[in-house]
Amino acid sequence: MSQARGRVLLVFLAIAATACGGSPESLPPAIPYMDPGAVEAGAHRLRYALTLTTDLPAEIAGSYDIEQRRNLALLVLTLERRDAAPGSRVGAERIEAETVSLTGERHALALSRHEDPGGPTWLAPVEVRHRVPLTIEIRARATSASPEIRARLTREFRLQ
């Protein structure tokens, strides 16, 4: 009788093992995280992007005097009214950004304001490291009466 129980147990374990497992190839791929690139508060929208300078077309980088280096990214910020036509940007009473390290250390980024045809754009160069997550916190206020807009983005770059 114990041999019969052993066989039943073995069959049960084999069925359980095949029922729980599956081929790793059958799993669907993970959905990549996509940062929205914009946040809203009150009547305004803050748009932001962080791009490696080597990914910028040379003529655009040159027009803003941006050095193109493998370990340098560019933070781009714009502020617009939510009810305005796309690409119509407004100024800000205050706009600032800082990096936050994995240990919580903060460093203010040097934002420079550029007057473009659609309105002001703020740019800041940001040093990046291979596979080291970089977090940037952004705060903006269009006017003293408008609410503060806050954004937080984290990116990791794989430098070639």
Secondary structure as GFF3:
##gff-version 3
##sequence-region A 1 160
A	DSSP	alpha_helix	2	20	.	.	.	ID=ss1
A	DSSP	three_ten_helix	24	26	.	.	.	ID=ss2
A	DSSP	beta_strand	38	41	.	.	.	ID=ss3
A	DSSP	beta_strand	44	52	.	.	.	ID=ss4
A	DSSP	three_ten_helix	53	55	.	.	.	ID=ss5
A	DSSP	alpha_helix	58	63	.	.	.	ID=ss6
A	DSSP	beta_strand	72	81	.	.	.	ID=ss7
A	DSSP	beta_strand	94	100	.	.	.	ID=ss8
A	DSSP	beta_strand	106	108	.	.	.	ID=ss9
A	DSSP	beta_strand	112	116	.	.	.	ID=ss10
A	DSSP	beta_strand	119	127	.	.	.	ID=ss11
A	DSSP	beta_strand	134	141	.	.	.	ID=ss12
A	DSSP	beta_strand	149	155	.	.	.	ID=ss13
###
